[in-house]
Amino acid sequence: MKITEIINSMGLQMRKARQLKNDRQKDLAARMGVSRLTVMKMEKGAAEAHRIPLETWLKASEHLGLLDTWGEVMKTQADPFEVYDKKIRKEENIRKSRVKK
């Protein structure tokens, strides 16, 4: 998943959560200490949204009860080369054990 897709997804979730709470953008912005324009950019996933500090995204998520959704976004993915590296190390160990000293 690309960063822009993650930001768009988080913005959409944020907007839905805000609307479910019957909050206005300016109310959420005031609670977070940012401008309504910042909240609007976040919700739209605008091009500038990736420049908004992580702290601001987390504040919004906290106010909207979305902190749990960050768990999925922040998961570290398995290293695609890990399996390959293990295989190479195993083959090297086999070769070393076959070499007579």
Summary of the structure (lengths in Angstrom):
residues: 101
radius of gyration: 22.2
end to end distance: 50.2
largest distance: 76.9
contacts: 228
relative contact order: 0.12
helix: 74%
strand: 0%
